[in-house]
Amino acid sequence: MTQAITRVLGISGSLRRDSFNTKLLAVAADGLPARIEYQRYEALRDIPPFNADDEGTPPAAVSHFRSLLDWADAVIIATPEYNASIPGQLKNAFDWASRPVTTAALRGLAVAVIGASTSSFGATWAQDQLRGSLGAAGARVVDLELAVAEVEDQLSDDGTFRDPQLLDQLTAILDALMAEADIAATERDASAPLGASR
């Protein structure tokens, strides 16, 4: 039996052109196994504020975001921390993805959260809050953290970590994400009607 290619969607929570978290996401993508089909979501700025009145007929940008989550077997998110919390644009996107509750694109989806900041905390509060929010929406959240503090000193110009322990932590997170994606796929296949495909 041929092993299926796991599809991974990468999301940076920063809109800044030279974002450290976008660079961190690229390091994570480079660490994925060769069998992985990877795509980075780049339209976070296009998603309008969440409005429950539009759940049934969402704006095109929301439909596109949901379709990418449906496409993915797993998601990895790199988030900065704004005012000790999740960036508004990132939280807003996942508010859309958590609705409608019974058919939410996030439900059962394997997700890992990592983060970086120029402070000594490495976006730990934003990561904790985002993991909690995603879990409440029904995602299968990896309970591991990669907090890259003082990131400007940790990422080299060639896109690698100066501290090998950070790479070890990232590798453990990616391995856990792949395992969650495999479990989710098994459960999805077991519950699918005979002859149905994802």
C-alpha positions, 0 to 999 in steps of 0.5 A: 500500500502506497503511503498517502502524501500528507498535505500541510498548510503553513500560516504566519500570523504576521502581515509584516513583509520581513516578519520573523514568524514568516521566516520561522515558518519557512524553517519549519517547512524545510524540516517537513518530511519529503513526502509532504505536500506543503503550501503557505497561506498568504492572504490573511490580510484579505479576511474581513472581520468575523460576522455571524450574520455571514456564516452561511454565505461567507465572503470569498476570502473566507471561503478560500481560507476554509477550502485550504483548511479542508485541503490540509491534513495538518496545519502549522502556525507561526504566531507573533505576540501583540500586547501579550495576546494573539494577533487580531488578524490571526484570531479573526481568521480562526473565528471564521474557521470555527463556524458553523460549529458542526461543519467547521473546517478546524474540527478534527484537523491536526494543528501545531503552533510555534512562535517567535518574538524579539522579547525574552518570552518568545510569544509564549502567551500568544501560543498558549492562547491560540492553542486553547482557542483552536482546541475549543474549536475542535482541532487536534492541537499538538501540546508542544511549544517552540518559543523562539525568544530574541529571534533576531539573534537566533535565526541566521541569514541562511534561515537556520537556527543558531541554537541546535536545541531549537531545531530539536524542539521543532523536529519534535513538534513536526513529528507530533504533528505528523502523528496527529495527522495520521491518527486524524486520517485513520479516524476520518476513514473509519467514520466515512461512508463506504466509497466516500473520499476526502 
